[in-house]
Amino acid sequence: GALGYGAVFMTTPATSRSERTKIFGGSSGYATTLEGKKERVEQIQNLLETSQMVFTVPSGSITVSQTETLRRSLPEGTTAAVVKNTLMQRAISGTDFESASEMLKGPNMWFFIEDDIGASIKAYNGFIKDNGLEESHSIIGGVMDSAVYDAKGVIQIGKLPSKLELYAQIAGSIKAVPTTLARVIKAPNAKLARAIKLATMPEE
């Protein structure tokens, strides 16, 4: 059957990071009550709080089987959710993603990306290519750092290295400059970007 607002795949908040990669369905039953809608908005707000980027695509006519395939292809930490426009509007109000309101047209699926932006966009583009959905379900747009990106902008961002590709590049840099290995290993996460930069700089 087609993926519509009546389909519910996962409705409980994620309790661990590994559970973040899932598909939320739309409203039915409890979800259509006032309390259900409030809970739904809170779920989306929780996703937004940990997201670096969101992007949206048309959700109509995607089958359950295709949805499961898409879910499995997403990297850990990325959540795909079919969200009613009215609820999404409430969830993004007052957040860094408020500018996404201009994309709230028609039935949409939203992708909430915690950290692996490149791999998430690549996964979706691969999904629509494999399923012949490039004409009907291409990316509409997205928001990152309060800035709105059109479809072309999101695709360009998707060309950035994925987390695994970055790790491979870092590993290559460490092998090329072994004297800087200790700097990277000792650096806490918050300083990792600076450590990587140092690791790839020539020794003075």
ZAKOLLO-23621 format. One record per residue (C-alpha): y, z, x; residue in one letter. Coordinates in steps of 0.02 Angstrom, whole numbers. Example, Ala and Ser with C-alpha at 12.3 -4.5 7.8 and 13.67 -1.06 7.14 Angstrom:
BEGIN
[[-225,390,615],'A']
[[-53,357,684],'S']
This chain:
BEGIN
[[0,0,0],'G']
[[179,-18,53],'A']
[[273,125,133],'L']
[[399,183,5],'G']
[[489,341,-38],'Y']
[[336,404,-130],'G']
[[230,411,26],'A']
[[220,575,119],'V']
[[136,577,288],'F']
[[201,736,366],'M']
[[321,857,283],'T']
[[303,1016,384],'T']
[[420,1049,532],'P']
[[344,1020,703],'A']
[[285,1181,786],'T']
[[258,1110,958],'S']
[[328,968,1059],'R']
[[166,869,1047],'S']
[[182,870,858],'E']
[[353,787,865],'R']
[[275,614,867],'T']
[[240,587,683],'K']
[[295,493,529],'I']
[[385,582,389],'F']
[[368,502,219],'G']
[[494,501,78],'G']
[[523,608,-74],'S']
[[393,651,-205],'S']
[[349,806,-303],'G']
[[422,962,-223],'Y']
[[530,853,-110],'A']
[[630,794,-260],'T']
[[679,971,-313],'T']
[[839,1052,-251],'L']
[[744,1169,-136],'E']
[[638,1025,-74],'G']
[[792,923,-34],'K']
[[872,1069,59],'K']
[[714,1092,161],'E']
[[709,906,199],'R']
[[890,907,258],'V']
[[852,1057,371],'E']
[[702,964,445],'Q']
[[811,815,487],'I']
[[948,927,558],'Q']
[[819,1009,671],'N']
[[767,837,732],'L']
[[948,788,763],'L']
[[979,945,866],'E']
[[848,894,993],'T']
[[881,705,988],'S']
[[973,607,1121],'Q']
[[976,452,1013],'M']
[[932,391,838],'V']
[[905,214,777],'F']
[[858,141,610],'T']
[[752,-2,542],'V']
[[707,-68,368],'P']
[[560,30,296],'S']
[[512,-80,148],'G']
[[342,-167,143],'S']
[[268,-79,295],'I']
[[88,-33,252],'T']
[[8,136,283],'V']
[[-107,56,412],'S']
[[41,-20,505],'Q']
[[132,146,497],'T']
[[-14,236,579],'E']
[[-17,103,716],'T']
[[169,129,744],'L']
[[150,318,748],'R']
[[16,307,882],'R']
[[124,193,989],'S']
[[274,310,998],'L']
[[299,420,1151],'P']
[[286,608,1138],'E']
[[447,684,1073],'G']
[[495,537,962],'T']
[[485,558,773],'T']
[[494,418,644],'A']
[[549,468,470],'A']
[[585,379,307],'V']
[[738,472,242],'V']
[[836,445,81],'K']
[[1014,393,121],'N']
[[1091,539,24],'T']
[[989,665,122],'L']
[[1023,580,288],'M']
[[1209,584,249],'Q']
[[1201,772,222],'R']
[[1099,798,380],'A']
[[1215,700,496],'I']
[[1376,773,423],'S']
[[1471,866,559],'G']
[[1350,813,698],'T']
[[1364,693,845],'D']
[[1268,568,737],'F']
[[1391,566,591],'E']
[[1442,388,633],'S']
[[1268,332,579],'A']
[[1332,343,399],'S']
[[1382,159,407],'E']
[[1197,114,422],'M']
[[1144,207,265],'L']
[[1104,54,161],'K']
[[936,13,83],'G']
[[771,100,120],'P']
[[770,142,305],'N']
[[657,223,432],'M']
[[744,327,564],'W']
[[684,361,740],'F']
[[736,527,818],'F']
[[716,515,1006],'I']
[[707,675,1106],'E']
[[708,602,1281],'D']
[[608,442,1311],'D']
[[732,318,1238],'I']
[[674,162,1330],'G']
[[490,186,1286],'A']
[[530,224,1103],'S']
[[630,64,1077],'I']
[[502,-38,1174],'K']
[[362,35,1066],'A']
[[449,-16,904],'Y']
[[492,-190,966],'N']
[[311,-212,1020],'G']
[[252,-154,849],'F']
[[357,-280,750],'I']
[[307,-419,869],'K']
[[121,-380,853],'D']
[[134,-370,663],'N']
[[244,-522,635],'G']
[[388,-416,569],'L']
[[525,-474,688],'E']
[[618,-570,551],'E']
[[611,-435,417],'S']
[[606,-271,512],'H']
[[713,-291,667],'S']
[[820,-144,724],'I']
[[978,-119,621],'I']
[[1074,-7,742],'G']
[[1082,165,820],'G']
[[1190,307,882],'V']
[[1194,391,1052],'M']
[[1329,508,1120],'D']
[[1427,485,956],'S']
[[1440,297,990],'A']
[[1373,169,866],'V']
[[1267,27,935],'Y']
[[1222,-131,841],'D']
[[1049,-210,853],'A']
[[1091,-299,1017],'K']
[[1158,-137,1091],'G']
[[1001,-40,1046],'V']
[[892,-178,1119],'I']
[[992,-171,1281],'Q']
[[969,18,1289],'I']
[[784,-14,1261],'G']
[[779,-112,1423],'K']
[[816,47,1519],'L']
[[665,116,1613],'P']
[[547,227,1514],'S']
[[508,402,1576],'K']
[[347,342,1659],'L']
[[438,199,1743],'E']
[[571,320,1805],'L']
[[436,435,1875],'Y']
[[361,287,1967],'A']
[[532,243,2038],'Q']
[[561,423,2091],'I']
[[390,428,2173],'A']
[[432,268,2265],'G']
[[598,340,2323],'S']
[[513,499,2384],'I']
[[387,399,2484],'K']
[[527,294,2557],'A']
[[629,446,2605],'V']
[[502,586,2640],'P']
[[631,702,2717],'T']
[[711,727,2546],'T']
[[550,777,2458],'L']
[[589,962,2465],'A']
[[757,936,2378],'R']
[[674,857,2226],'V']
[[530,981,2216],'I']
[[644,1132,2226],'K']
[[774,1065,2104],'A']
[[772,1143,1930],'P']
[[770,1022,1783],'N']
[[958,1035,1755],'A']
[[987,974,1932],'K']
[[850,844,1935],'L']
[[966,696,1910],'A']
[[1073,750,2058],'R']
[[918,780,2163],'A']
[[852,606,2123],'I']
[[1020,532,2175],'K']
[[1013,628,2338],'L']
[[833,573,2366],'A']
[[881,391,2356],'T']
[[1032,406,2470],'M']
[[1013,366,2655],'P']
[[1013,514,2774],'E']
[[1177,535,2867],'E']
